[in-house]
């Protein structure tokens, strides 16, 4: 593995030339975020408050809350 030169955010495999990153940059896809959204909703937190606290988008919070109602 070799560090990439552009942004120094990942590693490039010498064999397959794929780039891997060590940390997530997209907060909404981290494990456990959907559970936290649901928990905060049950505790009375609003959509904007939840989005601000978890550092994710408002639409992501709304989508996560509405999906169980649709299915």
N, CA, C and O atoms as a Tripos MOL2 file, in Angstrom:
@<TRIPOS>MOLECULE
protein
  284   283    71     0     0
PROTEIN
NO_CHARGES

@<TRIPOS>ATOM
      1 N           0.8350   -1.1760    0.0000 N.3       1 UNK1
      2 CA          0.0000    0.0000    0.0000 C.3       1 UNK1
      3 C           0.8860    1.2480    0.0000 C.2       1 UNK1
      4 O           1.8890    1.3180    0.7100 O.2       1 UNK1
      5 N           0.4950    2.2120   -0.8010 N.am      2 UNK2
      6 CA          1.2240    3.4650   -0.9150 C.3       2 UNK2
      7 C           0.2310    4.6040   -0.7190 C.2       2 UNK2
      8 O          -0.8800    4.5610   -1.2470 O.2       2 UNK2
      9 N           0.6290    5.6180    0.0380 N.am      3 UNK3
     10 CA         -0.2580    6.7770    0.2160 C.3       3 UNK3
     11 C          -0.4150    7.5000   -1.1100 C.2       3 UNK3
     12 O           0.5350    7.6180   -1.8840 O.2       3 UNK3
     13 N          -1.6220    7.9840   -1.3640 N.am      4 UNK4
     14 CA         -1.8590    8.7390   -2.5890 C.3       4 UNK4
     15 C          -1.2330   10.1210   -2.4640 C.2       4 UNK4
     16 O          -1.1160   10.6560   -1.3610 O.2       4 UNK4
     17 N          -0.8400   10.6870   -3.5690 N.am      5 UNK5
     18 CA         -0.1210   11.9590   -3.5490 C.3       5 UNK5
     19 C          -1.0360   13.1800   -3.5710 C.2       5 UNK5
     20 O          -0.6560   14.2330   -3.0600 O.2       5 UNK5
     21 N          -2.2260   13.0660   -4.1460 N.am      6 UNK6
     22 CA         -3.0690   14.2490   -4.3270 C.3       6 UNK6
     23 C          -3.5250   14.8500   -3.0070 C.2       6 UNK6
     24 O          -3.1170   15.9580   -2.6620 O.2       6 UNK6
     25 N          -4.3480   14.1500   -2.2790 N.am      7 UNK7
     26 CA         -4.9290   14.7300   -1.0690 C.3       7 UNK7
     27 C          -4.4180   14.0690    0.1990 C.2       7 UNK7
     28 O          -4.7410   14.5170    1.2990 O.2       7 UNK7
     29 N          -3.6350   13.0230    0.0670 N.am      8 UNK8
     30 CA         -3.1040   12.2770    1.2140 C.3       8 UNK8
     31 C          -4.2280   11.7780    2.1190 C.2       8 UNK8
     32 O          -4.0950   11.7790    3.3420 O.2       8 UNK8
     33 N          -5.3270   11.3550    1.5140 N.am      9 UNK9
     34 CA         -6.4500   10.8720    2.3030 C.3       9 UNK9
     35 C          -6.6320    9.3690    2.2090 C.2       9 UNK9
     36 O          -7.4640    8.8040    2.9190 O.2       9 UNK9
     37 N          -5.8750    8.7170    1.3540 N.am     10 UNK10
     38 CA         -6.0800    7.2840    1.1930 C.3      10 UNK10
     39 C          -4.8020    6.5610    0.8420 C.2      10 UNK10
     40 O          -3.7150    7.1380    0.8210 O.2      10 UNK10
     41 N          -4.9660    5.2860    0.5690 N.am     11 UNK11
     42 CA         -3.8470    4.4320    0.2090 C.3      11 UNK11
     43 C          -4.1650    3.7330   -1.1000 C.2      11 UNK11
     44 O          -5.3060    3.3320   -1.3290 O.2      11 UNK11
     45 N          -3.1640    3.5830   -1.9650 N.am     12 UNK12
     46 CA         -3.3360    2.9020   -3.2420 C.3      12 UNK12
     47 C          -2.5880    1.5790   -3.2000 C.2      12 UNK12
     48 O          -1.4090    1.5280   -2.8490 O.2      12 UNK12
     49 N          -3.2890    0.5090   -3.5630 N.am     13 UNK13
     50 CA         -2.6940   -0.8230   -3.5870 C.3      13 UNK13
     51 C          -1.7600   -0.9220   -4.7910 C.2      13 UNK13
     52 O          -2.1370   -0.5410   -5.8990 O.2      13 UNK13
     53 N          -0.5700   -1.4210   -4.5860 N.am     14 UNK14
     54 CA          0.3930   -1.5460   -5.6780 C.3      14 UNK14
     55 C           0.0060   -2.6350   -6.6700 C.2      14 UNK14
     56 O           0.3760   -2.5640   -7.8420 O.2      14 UNK14
     57 N          -0.7280   -3.6350   -6.2170 N.am     15 UNK15
     58 CA         -1.0970   -4.7430   -7.0980 C.3      15 UNK15
     59 C          -2.3300   -4.4220   -7.9400 C.2      15 UNK15
     60 O          -2.2960   -4.5440   -9.1640 O.2      15 UNK15
     61 N          -3.4050   -4.0170   -7.2940 N.am     16 UNK16
     62 CA         -4.6670   -3.8040   -8.0240 C.3      16 UNK16
     63 C          -4.9390   -2.3310   -8.3280 C.2      16 UNK16
     64 O          -5.8860   -2.0250   -9.0520 O.2      16 UNK16
     65 N          -4.1360   -1.4170   -7.7950 N.am     17 UNK17
     66 CA         -4.2400    0.0330   -8.0210 C.3      17 UNK17
     67 C          -5.5650    0.6220   -7.5260 C.2      17 UNK17
     68 O          -5.9960    1.6720   -8.0040 O.2      17 UNK17
     69 N          -6.1990   -0.0440   -6.5840 N.am     18 UNK18
     70 CA         -7.4160    0.4950   -5.9900 C.3      18 UNK18
     71 C          -7.0460    1.4240   -4.8410 C.2      18 UNK18
     72 O          -6.0100    1.2540   -4.1980 O.2      18 UNK18
     73 N          -7.9050    2.4060   -4.5920 N.am     19 UNK19
     74 CA         -7.6560    3.3810   -3.5370 C.3      19 UNK19
     75 C          -8.5780    3.0690   -2.3630 C.2      19 UNK19
     76 O          -9.7800    2.8720   -2.5430 O.2      19 UNK19
     77 N          -8.0130    3.0260   -1.1730 N.am     20 UNK20
     78 CA         -8.7640    2.7460    0.0390 C.3      20 UNK20
     79 C          -8.6250    3.9260    0.9880 C.2      20 UNK20
     80 O          -7.5790    4.5730    1.0310 O.2      20 UNK20
     81 N          -9.6700    4.2060    1.7440 N.am     21 UNK21
     82 CA         -9.5980    5.2610    2.7380 C.3      21 UNK21
     83 C          -9.7870    4.6590    4.1170 C.2      21 UNK21
     84 O         -10.5090    3.6770    4.2900 O.2      21 UNK21
     85 N          -9.1310    5.2610    5.0900 N.am     22 UNK22
     86 CA         -9.1640    4.7230    6.4390 C.3      22 UNK22
     87 C         -10.3310    5.2490    7.2510 C.2      22 UNK22
     88 O         -10.7900    4.5750    8.1730 O.2      22 UNK22
     89 N         -10.8190    6.4310    6.9340 N.am     23 UNK23
     90 CA        -11.9250    7.0070    7.6910 C.3      23 UNK23
     91 C         -13.0610    7.3600    6.7410 C.2      23 UNK23
     92 O         -12.8370    7.6790    5.5730 O.2      23 UNK23
     93 N         -14.2870    7.2980    7.2600 N.am     24 UNK24
     94 CA        -15.4500    7.6970    6.4770 C.3      24 UNK24
     95 C         -15.4820    9.2100    6.3550 C.2      24 UNK24
     96 O         -15.0720    9.9260    7.2690 O.2      24 UNK24
     97 N         -15.9650    9.6870    5.2310 N.am     25 UNK25
     98 CA        -16.1680   11.1210    5.0830 C.3      25 UNK25
     99 C         -17.6510   11.4510    4.9980 C.2      25 UNK25
    100 O         -18.0310   12.6130    5.1420 O.2      25 UNK25
    101 N         -18.4810   10.4640    4.7700 N.am     26 UNK26
    102 CA        -19.9170   10.6570    4.6430 C.3      26 UNK26
    103 C         -20.5700   10.2110    5.9380 C.2      26 UNK26
    104 O         -20.7150    9.0140    6.1900 O.2      26 UNK26
    105 N         -20.9630   11.1710    6.7560 N.am     27 UNK27
    106 CA        -21.4400   10.8890    8.1100 C.3      27 UNK27
    107 C         -22.6940   10.0220    8.1440 C.2      27 UNK27
    108 O         -22.8470    9.1980    9.0460 O.2      27 UNK27
    109 N         -23.5850   10.1930    7.1830 N.am     28 UNK28
    110 CA        -24.8680    9.4930    7.2360 C.3      28 UNK28
    111 C         -24.7330    7.9930    7.0180 C.2      28 UNK28
    112 O         -25.6580    7.2500    7.3460 O.2      28 UNK28
    113 N         -23.6370    7.5320    6.4870 N.am     29 UNK29
    114 CA        -23.4450    6.1070    6.2310 C.3      29 UNK29
    115 C         -22.6500    5.4070    7.3180 C.2      29 UNK29
    116 O         -22.3600    4.2160    7.2070 O.2      29 UNK29
    117 N         -22.3010    6.1240    8.3520 N.am     30 UNK30
    118 CA        -21.5830    5.4790    9.4490 C.3      30 UNK30
    119 C         -22.5090    4.5020   10.1600 C.2      30 UNK30
    120 O         -23.7180    4.7280   10.2260 O.2      30 UNK30
    121 N         -21.9540    3.4220   10.6900 N.am     31 UNK31
    122 CA        -22.7960    2.4500   11.3980 C.3      31 UNK31
    123 C         -23.4690    3.0780   12.6180 C.2      31 UNK31
    124 O         -22.8350    3.8000   13.3870 O.2      31 UNK31
    125 N         -24.7420    2.7960   12.7820 N.am     32 UNK32
    126 CA        -25.4690    3.2500   13.9570 C.3      32 UNK32
    127 C         -26.1780    4.5830   13.8190 C.2      32 UNK32
    128 O         -26.8930    4.9870   14.7360 O.2      32 UNK32
    129 N         -26.0070    5.2820   12.7040 N.am     33 UNK33
    130 CA        -26.6270    6.5980   12.5400 C.3      33 UNK33
    131 C         -28.1470    6.4770   12.4640 C.2      33 UNK33
    132 O         -28.8600    7.2840   13.0600 O.2      33 UNK33
    133 N         -28.6500    5.4780   11.7380 N.am     34 UNK34
    134 CA        -30.1070    5.3220   11.6260 C.3      34 UNK34
    135 C         -30.7400    5.0590   12.9880 C.2      34 UNK34
    136 O         -31.8270    5.5550   13.2820 O.2      34 UNK34
    137 N         -30.0600    4.2810   13.8080 N.am     35 UNK35
    138 CA        -30.5770    4.0070   15.1460 C.3      35 UNK35
    139 C         -30.5860    5.2700   15.9980 C.2      35 UNK35
    140 O         -31.5150    5.4960   16.7730 O.2      35 UNK35
    141 N         -29.5450    6.0940   15.8520 N.am     36 UNK36
    142 CA        -29.4950    7.3530   16.6000 C.3      36 UNK36
    143 C         -30.6070    8.3060   16.1630 C.2      36 UNK36
    144 O         -31.1950    9.0000   16.9930 O.2      36 UNK36
    145 N         -30.8940    8.3390   14.8580 N.am     37 UNK37
    146 CA        -31.9760    9.1920   14.3610 C.3      37 UNK37
    147 C         -33.3000    8.7590   14.9740 C.2      37 UNK37
    148 O         -34.0780    9.5890   15.4430 O.2      37 UNK37
    149 N         -33.5500    7.4500   14.9660 N.am     38 UNK38
    150 CA        -34.7950    6.9270   15.5290 C.3      38 UNK38
    151 C         -34.8900    7.2100   17.0220 C.2      38 UNK38
    152 O         -35.9450    7.6000   17.5230 O.2      38 UNK38
    153 N         -33.7910    7.0140   17.7230 N.am     39 UNK39
    154 CA        -33.7750    7.2490   19.1720 C.3      39 UNK39
    155 C         -34.0320    8.7170   19.5000 C.2      39 UNK39
    156 O         -34.7890    9.0290   20.4190 O.2      39 UNK39
    157 N         -33.3960    9.6230   18.7410 N.am     40 UNK40
    158 CA        -33.6030   11.0440   18.9910 C.3      40 UNK40
    159 C         -35.0380   11.4570   18.6780 C.2      40 UNK40
    160 O         -35.5950   12.3240   19.3520 O.2      40 UNK40
    161 N         -35.6390   10.8400   17.6560 N.am     41 UNK41
    162 CA        -37.0320   11.1550   17.3170 C.3      41 UNK41
    163 C         -37.9680   10.7180   18.4410 C.2      41 UNK41
    164 O         -38.8970   11.4460   18.7900 O.2      41 UNK41
    165 N         -37.7340    9.5470   19.0030 N.am     42 UNK42
    166 CA        -38.5720    9.0740   20.1070 C.3      42 UNK42
    167 C         -38.3870    9.9220   21.3600 C.2      42 UNK42
    168 O         -39.2950   10.0110   22.1870 O.2      42 UNK42
    169 N         -37.2310   10.5410   21.5070 N.am     43 UNK43
    170 CA        -36.9750   11.3870   22.6720 C.3      43 UNK43
    171 C         -37.4480   12.8250   22.4670 C.2      43 UNK43
    172 O         -37.2560   13.6690   23.3420 O.2      43 UNK43
    173 N         -38.0620   13.1070   21.3250 N.am     44 UNK44
    174 CA        -38.6580   14.4140   21.1070 C.3      44 UNK44
    175 C         -37.7910   15.4240   20.3880 C.2      44 UNK44
    176 O         -38.1680   16.5930   20.3050 O.2      44 UNK44
    177 N         -36.6530   15.0250   19.8700 N.am     45 UNK45
    178 CA        -35.7970   15.9600   19.1410 C.3      45 UNK45
    179 C         -36.3930   16.2310   17.7640 C.2      45 UNK45
    180 O         -36.9520   15.3320   17.1360 O.2      45 UNK45
    181 N         -36.2730   17.4490   17.3050 N.am     46 UNK46
    182 CA        -36.7860   17.8140   15.9910 C.3      46 UNK46
    183 C         -35.8370   17.3890   14.8860 C.2      46 UNK46
    184 O         -34.7210   16.9330   15.1340 O.2      46 UNK46
    185 N         -36.3110   17.5520   13.6610 N.am     47 UNK47
    186 CA        -35.5260   17.1480   12.4950 C.3      47 UNK47
    187 C         -34.2550   17.9810   12.3860 C.2      47 UNK47
    188 O         -33.1730   17.4370   12.1660 O.2      47 UNK47
    189 N         -34.3790   19.2890   12.5380 N.am     48 UNK48
    190 CA        -33.2080   20.1620   12.4110 C.3      48 UNK48
    191 C         -32.2100   19.9280   13.5390 C.2      48 UNK48
    192 O         -30.9990   19.9350   13.3230 O.2      48 UNK48
    193 N         -32.7260   19.7230   14.7290 N.am     49 UNK49
    194 CA        -31.8550   19.4580   15.8720 C.3      49 UNK49
    195 C         -31.0940   18.1500   15.6770 C.2      49 UNK49
    196 O         -29.9000   18.0750   15.9640 O.2      49 UNK49
    197 N         -31.7880   17.1210   15.1890 N.am     50 UNK50
    198 CA        -31.1460   15.8310   14.9400 C.3      50 UNK50
    199 C         -30.0670   15.9640   13.8760 C.2      50 UNK50
    200 O         -28.9650   15.4380   14.0340 O.2      50 UNK50
    201 N         -30.3840   16.6670   12.7920 N.am     51 UNK51
    202 CA        -29.4140   16.8460   11.7060 C.3      51 UNK51
    203 C         -28.1860   17.6090   12.1870 C.2      51 UNK51
    204 O         -27.0590   17.2500   11.8450 O.2      51 UNK51
    205 N         -28.3930   18.6430   12.9660 N.am     52 UNK52
    206 CA        -27.2730   19.4500   13.4620 C.3      52 UNK52
    207 C         -26.4110   18.6590   14.4330 C.2      52 UNK52
    208 O         -25.1840   18.7480   14.3870 O.2      52 UNK52
    209 N         -27.0400   17.8840   15.3120 N.am     53 UNK53
    210 CA        -26.3080   17.1190   16.3140 C.3      53 UNK53
    211 C         -25.4710   16.0140   15.6820 C.2      53 UNK53
    212 O         -24.3230   15.7950   16.0710 O.2      53 UNK53
    213 N         -26.0530   15.3150   14.7020 N.am     54 UNK54
    214 CA        -25.3600   14.1830   14.0790 C.3      54 UNK54
    215 C         -24.4980   14.5940   12.8880 C.2      54 UNK54
    216 O         -23.8000   13.7630   12.3070 O.2      54 UNK54
    217 N         -24.5480   15.8890   12.5200 N.am     55 UNK55
    218 CA        -23.7750   16.4330   11.3990 C.3      55 UNK55
    219 C         -24.1210   15.7390   10.0870 C.2      55 UNK55
    220 O         -23.2420   15.3420    9.3210 O.2      55 UNK55
    221 N         -25.4290   15.6010    9.8470 N.am     56 UNK56
    222 CA        -25.9220   15.0380    8.5950 C.3      56 UNK56
    223 C         -26.9810   15.9740    8.0450 C.2      56 UNK56
    224 O         -27.3830   16.9230    8.7180 O.2      56 UNK56
    225 N         -27.4360   15.7180    6.8280 N.am     57 UNK57
    226 CA        -28.4090   16.5770    6.1870 C.3      57 UNK57
    227 C         -29.8220   16.3870    6.7230 C.2      57 UNK57
    228 O         -30.1840   15.3160    7.2100 O.2      57 UNK57
    229 N         -30.6090   17.4510    6.6220 N.am     58 UNK58
    230 CA        -31.9970   17.4040    7.0720 C.3      58 UNK58
    231 C         -32.7830   16.3810    6.2630 C.2      58 UNK58
    232 O         -33.5870   15.6330    6.8180 O.2      58 UNK58
    233 N         -32.5540   16.3460    4.9480 N.am     59 UNK59
    234 CA        -33.2760   15.3970    4.1000 C.3      59 UNK59
    235 C         -32.9480   13.9550    4.4600 C.2      59 UNK59
    236 O         -33.8010   13.0780    4.3200 O.2      59 UNK59
    237 N         -31.7440   13.6970    4.9140 N.am     60 UNK60
    238 CA        -31.3730   12.3520    5.3460 C.3      60 UNK60
    239 C         -32.1720   11.9560    6.5780 C.2      60 UNK60
    240 O         -32.6290   10.8180    6.6860 O.2      60 UNK60
    241 N         -32.3400   12.8810    7.5000 N.am     61 UNK61
    242 CA        -33.1240   12.6060    8.7090 C.3      61 UNK61
    243 C         -34.5770   12.3390    8.3340 C.2      61 UNK61
    244 O         -35.1810   11.3850    8.8250 O.2      61 UNK61
    245 N         -35.1360   13.1700    7.4710 N.am     62 UNK62
    246 CA        -36.5280   12.9950    7.0550 C.3      62 UNK62
    247 C         -36.7040   11.6600    6.3370 C.2      62 UNK62
    248 O         -37.6590   10.9330    6.6100 O.2      62 UNK62
    249 N         -35.8000   11.3350    5.4330 N.am     63 UNK63
    250 CA        -35.8860   10.0830    4.6860 C.3      63 UNK63
    251 C         -35.8280    8.8830    5.6200 C.2      63 UNK63
    252 O         -36.5530    7.9080    5.4230 O.2      63 UNK63
    253 N         -34.9760    8.9470    6.6290 N.am     64 UNK64
    254 CA        -34.8430    7.8390    7.5710 C.3      64 UNK64
    255 C         -36.0930    7.6970    8.4280 C.2      64 UNK64
    256 O         -36.4860    6.5810    8.7680 O.2      64 UNK64
    257 N         -36.7220    8.8110    8.7780 N.am     65 UNK65
    258 CA        -37.9330    8.7460    9.5950 C.3      65 UNK65
    259 C         -39.1390    8.2720    8.7950 C.2      65 UNK65
    260 O         -40.0010    7.5840    9.3410 O.2      65 UNK65
    261 N         -39.2200    8.6210    7.5230 N.am     66 UNK66
    262 CA        -40.3870    8.3210    6.7020 C.3      66 UNK66
    263 C         -40.3450    6.8990    6.1400 C.2      66 UNK66
    264 O         -41.4010    6.3020    5.9310 O.2      66 UNK66
    265 N         -39.1770    6.3480    5.8930 N.am     67 UNK67
    266 CA        -39.0690    5.0240    5.2640 C.3      67 UNK67
    267 C         -39.8190    3.9310    6.0180 C.2      67 UNK67
    268 O         -40.4910    3.1360    5.3620 O.2      67 UNK67
    269 N         -39.7550    3.8300    7.3520 N.am     68 UNK68
    270 CA        -40.5310    2.7800    8.0240 C.3      68 UNK68
    271 C         -42.0410    2.9620    7.8560 C.2      68 UNK68
    272 O         -42.7860    1.9820    7.8980 O.2      68 UNK68
    273 N         -42.4990    4.1920    7.6690 N.am     69 UNK69
    274 CA        -43.9260    4.4440    7.4930 C.3      69 UNK69
    275 C         -44.4120    4.0000    6.1170 C.2      69 UNK69
    276 O         -45.5620    3.5870    5.9650 O.2      69 UNK69
    277 N         -43.5350    4.0870    5.1150 N.am     70 UNK70
    278 CA        -43.9040    3.7220    3.7480 C.3      70 UNK70
    279 C         -43.9620    2.2090    3.5820 C.2      70 UNK70
    280 O         -44.8840    1.6960    2.9480 O.2      70 UNK70
    281 N         -42.9970    1.4890    4.1400 N.am     71 UNK71
    282 CA        -42.9420    0.0430    3.9270 C.3      71 UNK71
    283 C         -43.7970   -0.7360    4.8380 C.2      71 UNK71
    284 O         -43.8330   -1.9630    4.7540 O.2      71 UNK71
@<TRIPOS>BOND
     1     1     2 1
     2     2     3 1
     3     3     4 2
     4     3     5 am
     5     5     6 1
     6     6     7 1
     7     7     8 2
     8     7     9 am
     9     9    10 1
    10    10    11 1
    11    11    12 2
    12    11    13 am
    13    13    14 1
    14    14    15 1
    15    15    16 2
    16    15    17 am
    17    17    18 1
    18    18    19 1
    19    19    20 2
    20    19    21 am
    21    21    22 1
    22    22    23 1
    23    23    24 2
    24    23    25 am
    25    25    26 1
    26    26    27 1
    27    27    28 2
    28    27    29 am
    29    29    30 1
    30    30    31 1
    31    31    32 2
    32    31    33 am
    33    33    34 1
    34    34    35 1
    35    35    36 2
    36    35    37 am
    37    37    38 1
    38    38    39 1
    39    39    40 2
    40    39    41 am
    41    41    42 1
    42    42    43 1
    43    43    44 2
    44    43    45 am
    45    45    46 1
    46    46    47 1
    47    47    48 2
    48    47    49 am
    49    49    50 1
    50    50    51 1
    51    51    52 2
    52    51    53 am
    53    53    54 1
    54    54    55 1
    55    55    56 2
    56    55    57 am
    57    57    58 1
    58    58    59 1
    59    59    60 2
    60    59    61 am
    61    61    62 1
    62    62    63 1
    63    63    64 2
    64    63    65 am
    65    65    66 1
    66    66    67 1
    67    67    68 2
    68    67    69 am
    69    69    70 1
    70    70    71 1
    71    71    72 2
    72    71    73 am
    73    73    74 1
    74    74    75 1
    75    75    76 2
    76    75    77 am
    77    77    78 1
    78    78    79 1
    79    79    80 2
    80    79    81 am
    81    81    82 1
    82    82    83 1
    83    83    84 2
    84    83    85 am
    85    85    86 1
    86    86    87 1
    87    87    88 2
    88    87    89 am
    89    89    90 1
    90    90    91 1
    91    91    92 2
    92    91    93 am
    93    93    94 1
    94    94    95 1
    95    95    96 2
    96    95    97 am
    97    97    98 1
    98    98    99 1
    99    99   100 2
   100    99   101 am
   101   101   102 1
   102   102   103 1
   103   103   104 2
   104   103   105 am
   105   105   106 1
   106   106   107 1
   107   107   108 2
   108   107   109 am
   109   109   110 1
   110   110   111 1
   111   111   112 2
   112   111   113 am
   113   113   114 1
   114   114   115 1
   115   115   116 2
   116   115   117 am
   117   117   118 1
   118   118   119 1
   119   119   120 2
   120   119   121 am
   121   121   122 1
   122   122   123 1
   123   123   124 2
   124   123   125 am
   125   125   126 1
   126   126   127 1
   127   127   128 2
   128   127   129 am
   129   129   130 1
   130   130   131 1
   131   131   132 2
   132   131   133 am
   133   133   134 1
   134   134   135 1
   135   135   136 2
   136   135   137 am
   137   137   138 1
   138   138   139 1
   139   139   140 2
   140   139   141 am
   141   141   142 1
   142   142   143 1
   143   143   144 2
   144   143   145 am
   145   145   146 1
   146   146   147 1
   147   147   148 2
   148   147   149 am
   149   149   150 1
   150   150   151 1
   151   151   152 2
   152   151   153 am
   153   153   154 1
   154   154   155 1
   155   155   156 2
   156   155   157 am
   157   157   158 1
   158   158   159 1
   159   159   160 2
   160   159   161 am
   161   161   162 1
   162   162   163 1
   163   163   164 2
   164   163   165 am
   165   165   166 1
   166   166   167 1
   167   167   168 2
   168   167   169 am
   169   169   170 1
   170   170   171 1
   171   171   172 2
   172   171   173 am
   173   173   174 1
   174   174   175 1
   175   175   176 2
   176   175   177 am
   177   177   178 1
   178   178   179 1
   179   179   180 2
   180   179   181 am
   181   181   182 1
   182   182   183 1
   183   183   184 2
   184   183   185 am
   185   185   186 1
   186   186   187 1
   187   187   188 2
   188   187   189 am
   189   189   190 1
   190   190   191 1
   191   191   192 2
   192   191   193 am
   193   193   194 1
   194   194   195 1
   195   195   196 2
   196   195   197 am
   197   197   198 1
   198   198   199 1
   199   199   200 2
   200   199   201 am
   201   201   202 1
   202   202   203 1
   203   203   204 2
   204   203   205 am
   205   205   206 1
   206   206   207 1
   207   207   208 2
   208   207   209 am
   209   209   210 1
   210   210   211 1
   211   211   212 2
   212   211   213 am
   213   213   214 1
   214   214   215 1
   215   215   216 2
   216   215   217 am
   217   217   218 1
   218   218   219 1
   219   219   220 2
   220   219   221 am
   221   221   222 1
   222   222   223 1
   223   223   224 2
   224   223   225 am
   225   225   226 1
   226   226   227 1
   227   227   228 2
   228   227   229 am
   229   229   230 1
   230   230   231 1
   231   231   232 2
   232   231   233 am
   233   233   234 1
   234   234   235 1
   235   235   236 2
   236   235   237 am
   237   237   238 1
   238   238   239 1
   239   239   240 2
   240   239   241 am
   241   241   242 1
   242   242   243 1
   243   243   244 2
   244   243   245 am
   245   245   246 1
   246   246   247 1
   247   247   248 2
   248   247   249 am
   249   249   250 1
   250   250   251 1
   251   251   252 2
   252   251   253 am
   253   253   254 1
   254   254   255 1
   255   255   256 2
   256   255   257 am
   257   257   258 1
   258   258   259 1
   259   259   260 2
   260   259   261 am
   261   261   262 1
   262   262   263 1
   263   263   264 2
   264   263   265 am
   265   265   266 1
   266   266   267 1
   267   267   268 2
   268   267   269 am
   269   269   270 1
   270   270   271 1
   271   271   272 2
   272   271   273 am
   273   273   274 1
   274   274   275 1
   275   275   276 2
   276   275   277 am
   277   277   278 1
   278   278   279 1
   279   279   280 2
   280   279   281 am
   281   281   282 1
   282   282   283 1
   283   283   284 2
@<TRIPOS>SUBSTRUCTURE
     1 UNK1         2 RESIDUE 1 A UNK
     2 UNK2         6 RESIDUE 1 A UNK
     3 UNK3        10 RESIDUE 1 A UNK
     4 UNK4        14 RESIDUE 1 A UNK
     5 UNK5        18 RESIDUE 1 A UNK
     6 UNK6        22 RESIDUE 1 A UNK
     7 UNK7        26 RESIDUE 1 A UNK
     8 UNK8        30 RESIDUE 1 A UNK
     9 UNK9        34 RESIDUE 1 A UNK
    10 UNK10       38 RESIDUE 1 A UNK
    11 UNK11       42 RESIDUE 1 A UNK
    12 UNK12       46 RESIDUE 1 A UNK
    13 UNK13       50 RESIDUE 1 A UNK
    14 UNK14       54 RESIDUE 1 A UNK
    15 UNK15       58 RESIDUE 1 A UNK
    16 UNK16       62 RESIDUE 1 A UNK
    17 UNK17       66 RESIDUE 1 A UNK
    18 UNK18       70 RESIDUE 1 A UNK
    19 UNK19       74 RESIDUE 1 A UNK
    20 UNK20       78 RESIDUE 1 A UNK
    21 UNK21       82 RESIDUE 1 A UNK
    22 UNK22       86 RESIDUE 1 A UNK
    23 UNK23       90 RESIDUE 1 A UNK
    24 UNK24       94 RESIDUE 1 A UNK
    25 UNK25       98 RESIDUE 1 A UNK
    26 UNK26      102 RESIDUE 1 A UNK
    27 UNK27      106 RESIDUE 1 A UNK
    28 UNK28      110 RESIDUE 1 A UNK
    29 UNK29      114 RESIDUE 1 A UNK
    30 UNK30      118 RESIDUE 1 A UNK
    31 UNK31      122 RESIDUE 1 A UNK
    32 UNK32      126 RESIDUE 1 A UNK
    33 UNK33      130 RESIDUE 1 A UNK
    34 UNK34      134 RESIDUE 1 A UNK
    35 UNK35      138 RESIDUE 1 A UNK
    36 UNK36      142 RESIDUE 1 A UNK
    37 UNK37      146 RESIDUE 1 A UNK
    38 UNK38      150 RESIDUE 1 A UNK
    39 UNK39      154 RESIDUE 1 A UNK
    40 UNK40      158 RESIDUE 1 A UNK
    41 UNK41      162 RESIDUE 1 A UNK
    42 UNK42      166 RESIDUE 1 A UNK
    43 UNK43      170 RESIDUE 1 A UNK
    44 UNK44      174 RESIDUE 1 A UNK
    45 UNK45      178 RESIDUE 1 A UNK
    46 UNK46      182 RESIDUE 1 A UNK
    47 UNK47      186 RESIDUE 1 A UNK
    48 UNK48      190 RESIDUE 1 A UNK
    49 UNK49      194 RESIDUE 1 A UNK
    50 UNK50      198 RESIDUE 1 A UNK
    51 UNK51      202 RESIDUE 1 A UNK
    52 UNK52      206 RESIDUE 1 A UNK
    53 UNK53      210 RESIDUE 1 A UNK
    54 UNK54      214 RESIDUE 1 A UNK
    55 UNK55      218 RESIDUE 1 A UNK
    56 UNK56      222 RESIDUE 1 A UNK
    57 UNK57      226 RESIDUE 1 A UNK
    58 UNK58      230 RESIDUE 1 A UNK
    59 UNK59      234 RESIDUE 1 A UNK
    60 UNK60      238 RESIDUE 1 A UNK
    61 UNK61      242 RESIDUE 1 A UNK
    62 UNK62      246 RESIDUE 1 A UNK
    63 UNK63      250 RESIDUE 1 A UNK
    64 UNK64      254 RESIDUE 1 A UNK
    65 UNK65      258 RESIDUE 1 A UNK
    66 UNK66      262 RESIDUE 1 A UNK
    67 UNK67      266 RESIDUE 1 A UNK
    68 UNK68      270 RESIDUE 1 A UNK
    69 UNK69      274 RESIDUE 1 A UNK
    70 UNK70      278 RESIDUE 1 A UNK
    71 UNK71      282 RESIDUE 1 A UNK
